[in-house]
Structures are given as structure tokens and as C-alpha cells.
């Protein structure tokens, strides 16, 4: 492949089997990065195979982000295969149950935090020593517009995205002396597989759901590649003076 904006860099993308994670893996590979996809979904192997067919270096590693041994072993394999880890995209997350706070069970609440927050913590924990050793690296944490504003649903999910934002800011300060940048991306409604599944099951039909959501986004609804392009910028040296920030990719949702 031709040299690109992240040529010669090695990247891990969590939740890279589909949606925004898949789009991020594709964009990073298109711009020259060697990519490792962490996911529990076997679809991640299909993504890796497609990337290899284009000439990219890519692999899928089945990793349960709630299990530290799994995360540590996966990162060690990437470092052994690619030499290091230069980019970490903490994308994997689940929305959890759509219940209000007084309805949600402790187990339901804890599950969302295990994946969305513990997973982000564990991958960062085990990647940071590699980045510190080379005095360079970029960690991109996927928060959400609901890490910035409130809404009337999904309290556990929104709480995790607020936590991810503050983890981002803290790590940005702590690891700046070691040359490691840490930033957050906050997508608005993006037409991923999960988003379209929600549209298909909307009582008034898919078109009504899409129209309802589009009203909230002055530009339009996002595509996964739109968020992936923001991730690419933060992964590249173009953003070398950017850390601890929130890159909002929401079609104007939070401008209102």
C-alpha cells in the first residue's frame, strides 16, 4: 500500500467487527497503519481478511475486554507481531437496557460499566507502558454526545460516556510528559448496524425513526466513515498538539 497519514504505525481498534470500529479500522489501514481488531464477534476476522486482501497488514484477535488477562495477552500479541502499539481506538461499547434509573438492576448497570469503562481502562492500562517506552502514542476514546449532554433514556450508557470523557482528560494530563496524547470523540446519531436495527424495530416504522432522529441533527445523520475520519485525524501526527480535547462529530446536534 502507498504511504499515508498513519503509515508505519500500528493500531488497535476495539469493537472493530462492525459499525464505527469497523470504519475506523478501514480508514487507518487505508492510510497505512497495521491494524489489529479486538472484538468478541467473529465478524472481526472477516474485516481483517478484507483488509489483507487490499494489501494491508491486519489481524483479528478475539478479546473479551472485561477480562484483564484477555486484554493483556491480546496487546502483547500485537506488540510482538507489529513491534509496538502507536494508536489505540477504544471504541467497543454496549448501550445496555433502556430503563430508567429506578428500574435498572445492579447487574444490568454493572454490565454496561464493565464493557464501556472497565474495557477502556484495561486496554489503556496495558498499552500505555508501550507508548511511554517510545515516548509517543495516541489514544482515542469513543465517548458520545451523551457524554456531554443529558437525555431521557439509557442512564447507565450515558453515565459510562461521561466517565470515558473524564478518563480521557485525566490520562491526557498524566501522560503528556511521556509523549502520549489522549483524546475523546463524541459522535451523534450514526447509521451503524445497531442504529439501523433500532430503526427497523421502531413502532412507527424505519422512515419515521430516521426522520425523527434527523430533525435533531442540523446537517444530517452521520455515517460510520464520518466518525472514522475524526479518529484518523487524532491518530495521525496532524494532531500532534492536540490532547485532552473533545472532538464532537454530531452534525450540529449539541450546537442547539
Backbone torsions as a table, in degrees:
resi	resn	phi	psi	omega
1	UNK	NA	152.4	177.3
2	UNK	-69.8	152.7	176.2
3	UNK	-61.4	144.7	-178.8
4	UNK	-139.1	-162.3	-172.6
5	UNK	-69.7	-22.3	176.5
6	UNK	-127.0	31.0	-179.5
7	UNK	-59.4	136.9	178.0
8	UNK	82.8	-0.6	-179.8
9	UNK	-99.4	154.6	177.2
10	UNK	-113.4	133.0	-173.9
11	UNK	-127.3	142.9	168.6
12	UNK	-110.6	132.1	175.2
13	UNK	-122.4	115.8	177.6
14	UNK	-84.9	147.2	-176.3
15	UNK	63.5	35.7	-173.5
16	UNK	-87.1	6.6	-177.4
17	UNK	-77.3	-20.9	-177.7
18	UNK	-160.6	173.4	173.6
19	UNK	61.6	-141.3	-178.0
20	UNK	-61.8	-38.7	179.7
21	UNK	-62.2	-43.2	177.1
22	UNK	-62.2	-45.2	179.7
23	UNK	-62.4	-37.5	178.5
24	UNK	-66.4	-42.9	178.3
25	UNK	-60.5	-42.1	179.6
26	UNK	-63.7	-46.6	-177.5
27	UNK	-66.6	-41.1	179.3
28	UNK	-64.4	-41.4	178.4
29	UNK	-66.5	-40.9	178.5
30	UNK	-59.6	-30.1	-178.5
31	UNK	-98.1	17.3	167.2
32	UNK	103.1	-1.6	-178.6
33	UNK	-80.5	148.3	165.0
34	UNK	-82.7	129.9	-169.2
35	UNK	-119.7	136.9	170.4
36	UNK	-118.3	127.3	-179.9
37	UNK	-100.2	121.7	174.2
38	UNK	-102.0	126.4	178.2
39	UNK	-166.5	162.0	171.5
40	UNK	-94.4	-10.2	-178.9
41	UNK	-88.7	131.0	-179.5
42	UNK	-65.2	-16.5	176.3
43	UNK	-56.9	-21.2	178.9
44	UNK	-61.2	-31.3	178.5
45	UNK	-68.5	-36.0	177.3
46	UNK	-63.6	-42.0	178.3
47	UNK	-62.2	-45.5	179.8
48	UNK	-62.5	-40.9	178.7
49	UNK	-63.1	-42.7	178.7
50	UNK	-61.7	-39.3	179.2
51	UNK	-67.3	-43.0	179.3
52	UNK	-62.6	-31.8	179.3
53	UNK	-66.0	-21.5	177.7
54	UNK	-89.8	-3.7	-178.6
55	UNK	100.6	0.6	-180.0
56	UNK	-79.0	156.1	169.6
57	UNK	-87.8	120.3	-176.5
58	UNK	-153.3	146.4	175.7
59	UNK	-147.7	154.4	174.6
60	UNK	-110.6	132.5	175.4
61	UNK	-126.8	121.0	178.5
62	UNK	-72.9	115.6	-175.9
63	UNK	-133.7	128.4	171.1
64	UNK	-92.5	108.6	-173.0
65	UNK	-68.1	-10.6	177.8
66	UNK	-85.7	-8.9	-176.6
67	UNK	-109.9	114.8	-174.4
68	UNK	-60.9	-39.5	-179.3
69	UNK	-62.9	-38.5	177.8
70	UNK	-62.6	-47.4	-178.7
71	UNK	-63.7	-47.1	-177.9
72	UNK	-61.7	-42.6	-179.7
73	UNK	-67.0	-39.6	179.2
74	UNK	-63.6	-43.4	-179.6
75	UNK	-68.3	-38.8	177.6
76	UNK	-61.9	-38.3	179.0
77	UNK	-65.7	-43.0	178.8
78	UNK	-62.1	-44.9	-179.7
79	UNK	-62.5	-37.7	179.0
80	UNK	-69.7	-39.7	-176.4
81	UNK	-77.2	-39.2	-173.5
82	UNK	-106.0	-8.4	178.6
83	UNK	97.0	-29.5	178.6
84	UNK	-171.7	-173.9	171.3
85	UNK	-129.7	118.5	-179.5
86	UNK	-99.7	-27.0	-174.2
87	UNK	-134.0	132.5	172.8
88	UNK	-126.0	121.2	176.3
89	UNK	-108.1	106.2	179.6
90	UNK	-88.1	86.7	-174.1
91	UNK	-105.1	-29.5	-171.9
92	UNK	-59.1	132.3	179.4
93	UNK	-165.6	157.8	172.6
94	UNK	-125.3	151.2	177.7
95	UNK	-78.1	-26.7	-175.7
96	UNK	75.7	-172.8	-177.6
97	UNK	-74.7	148.4	179.2
98	UNK	-96.4	77.9	177.5
99	UNK	-128.3	156.2	174.9
100	UNK	-78.4	166.8	-172.7
101	UNK	-56.6	-40.3	-177.1
102	UNK	-75.8	-7.7	-178.9
103	UNK	-103.7	-26.9	-172.8
104	UNK	-73.7	142.1	178.9
105	UNK	-85.3	162.3	178.7
106	UNK	-61.5	-40.8	179.8
107	UNK	-64.5	-39.8	178.6
108	UNK	-64.8	-41.3	177.7
109	UNK	-63.9	-47.4	-176.4
110	UNK	-64.0	-35.2	-178.8
111	UNK	-62.0	-42.3	180.0
112	UNK	-64.9	-40.7	179.0
113	UNK	-69.5	-34.2	179.3
114	UNK	-60.4	-43.2	-177.2
115	UNK	-82.8	-50.1	-171.3
116	UNK	-75.3	-36.1	-176.2
117	UNK	-105.2	-52.6	178.7
118	UNK	-60.0	-41.3	179.5
119	UNK	-60.8	-44.4	177.7
120	UNK	-62.9	-41.6	177.9
121	UNK	-62.2	-47.2	-174.6
122	UNK	-66.5	-43.4	179.1
123	UNK	-65.2	-42.0	178.3
124	UNK	-62.6	-45.0	-178.6
125	UNK	-54.3	-42.9	-173.6
126	UNK	-91.9	-13.8	174.9
127	UNK	-88.5	-34.0	-174.2
128	UNK	-56.1	-42.3	178.8
129	UNK	-59.9	-34.9	177.4
130	UNK	-65.9	-43.3	-179.8
131	UNK	-68.9	-39.4	178.9
132	UNK	-63.2	-37.5	-178.6
133	UNK	-64.0	-30.1	179.7
134	UNK	-101.3	1.2	178.5
135	UNK	56.6	39.2	179.6
136	UNK	-167.7	148.3	176.2
137	UNK	161.7	157.8	178.5
138	UNK	-134.1	123.5	175.2
139	UNK	-110.1	127.1	178.8
140	UNK	-117.8	115.1	-179.4
141	UNK	-100.0	129.3	177.3
142	UNK	-85.7	109.4	171.2
143	UNK	-96.1	-130.1	-177.3
144	UNK	-171.9	163.7	170.1
145	UNK	-59.1	-25.7	179.5
146	UNK	-85.0	9.1	162.6
147	UNK	-91.4	-5.8	-178.5
148	UNK	-115.1	-34.3	-178.3
149	UNK	-130.3	166.3	179.5
150	UNK	-93.0	170.6	176.7
151	UNK	-155.9	173.2	-174.0
152	UNK	-101.0	30.8	178.3
153	UNK	-154.6	174.6	172.4
154	UNK	45.0	56.5	-176.4
155	UNK	-60.6	-36.2	-179.5
156	UNK	-67.8	-45.5	178.9
157	UNK	-59.0	-46.9	-178.0
158	UNK	-65.1	-36.4	177.3
159	UNK	-63.8	-39.3	179.5
160	UNK	-65.8	-36.9	-177.7
161	UNK	-72.2	-30.1	171.1
162	UNK	-67.2	-39.4	177.8
163	UNK	-63.3	-41.8	179.9
164	UNK	-61.6	-38.5	178.8
165	UNK	-62.4	-46.0	-178.5
166	UNK	-72.0	-31.1	171.7
167	UNK	-61.3	-40.5	179.7
168	UNK	-60.4	-49.8	-177.0
169	UNK	-64.5	-42.1	-179.6
170	UNK	-64.5	-47.9	-179.9
171	UNK	-65.3	-33.6	178.4
172	UNK	-59.9	-41.5	179.9
173	UNK	-71.4	-44.4	-174.1
174	UNK	-67.6	-33.9	-172.6
175	UNK	-107.3	1.4	174.9
176	UNK	-57.8	-39.3	178.2
177	UNK	-62.5	-15.8	179.9
178	UNK	-102.2	11.0	176.8
179	UNK	78.3	12.9	-178.1
180	UNK	-101.2	127.4	177.9
181	UNK	-101.2	141.3	-179.8
182	UNK	-134.5	121.0	-177.3
183	UNK	-134.8	162.1	179.3
184	UNK	-117.9	143.5	172.4
185	UNK	-113.6	135.5	-176.4
186	UNK	-120.1	90.2	179.8
187	UNK	-74.9	149.3	165.5
188	UNK	-87.7	-158.8	-180.0
189	UNK	-64.8	123.8	-174.7
190	UNK	-126.6	136.0	-172.3
191	UNK	-78.8	67.4	173.9
192	UNK	-84.8	176.4	177.3
193	UNK	-59.5	-42.8	-179.0
194	UNK	-65.8	-39.4	178.9
195	UNK	-63.0	-43.6	-178.5
196	UNK	-70.5	-30.9	174.0
197	UNK	-63.5	-40.7	176.8
198	UNK	-62.5	-39.6	178.3
199	UNK	-63.2	-41.8	-177.5
200	UNK	-65.2	-29.7	-177.2
201	UNK	-97.3	3.3	179.6
202	UNK	-64.9	132.8	-175.4
203	UNK	-54.7	-34.2	-178.7
204	UNK	-91.5	4.6	176.3
205	UNK	101.2	160.5	-176.0
206	UNK	-60.3	-45.7	-176.8
207	UNK	-61.8	-39.4	178.8
208	UNK	-65.6	-39.0	178.9
209	UNK	-64.5	-47.1	-179.4
210	UNK	-63.5	-39.5	178.6
211	UNK	-64.8	-41.7	179.4
212	UNK	-61.4	-44.8	-177.7
213	UNK	-72.8	-34.4	-178.7
214	UNK	-65.1	-33.8	179.5
215	UNK	-56.8	-31.5	-176.7
216	UNK	-79.2	-11.2	-175.6
217	UNK	-119.2	101.0	-175.0
218	UNK	-51.7	-37.0	177.9
219	UNK	-76.8	-67.3	179.6
220	UNK	177.8	177.5	171.9
221	UNK	-71.7	152.0	-177.7
222	UNK	-86.5	156.9	169.6
223	UNK	-105.5	152.3	179.7
224	UNK	-51.6	-36.5	-178.9
225	UNK	-65.0	-27.0	178.3
226	UNK	-64.0	-42.4	177.6
227	UNK	-71.8	-38.3	179.5
228	UNK	-60.5	-35.7	178.3
229	UNK	-66.2	-34.9	175.2
230	UNK	-67.3	-41.5	177.6
231	UNK	-61.3	-43.4	179.2
232	UNK	-58.6	-44.4	178.6
233	UNK	-58.5	-46.0	-178.3
234	UNK	-71.0	-25.5	177.5
235	UNK	-77.3	-26.2	-173.8
236	UNK	-85.8	167.3	177.2
237	UNK	-73.2	-7.1	174.9
238	UNK	-61.3	-26.0	-178.5
239	UNK	-105.3	29.8	-173.1
240	UNK	-62.3	-20.2	179.3
241	UNK	-104.2	16.9	-176.8
242	UNK	-114.5	118.6	173.6
243	UNK	-153.0	150.5	178.6
244	UNK	72.1	16.8	-174.1
245	UNK	-105.9	168.7	175.5
246	UNK	-113.7	116.5	175.4
247	UNK	-97.6	106.4	-175.4
248	UNK	-89.1	123.7	-176.9
249	UNK	-124.9	79.2	-167.9
250	UNK	-136.7	15.5	178.5
251	UNK	60.1	21.8	178.0
252	UNK	93.9	4.7	-176.4
253	UNK	-53.1	-52.4	-174.0
254	UNK	-83.7	1.5	176.2
255	UNK	-80.0	-11.1	-174.8
256	UNK	-86.2	NA	NA
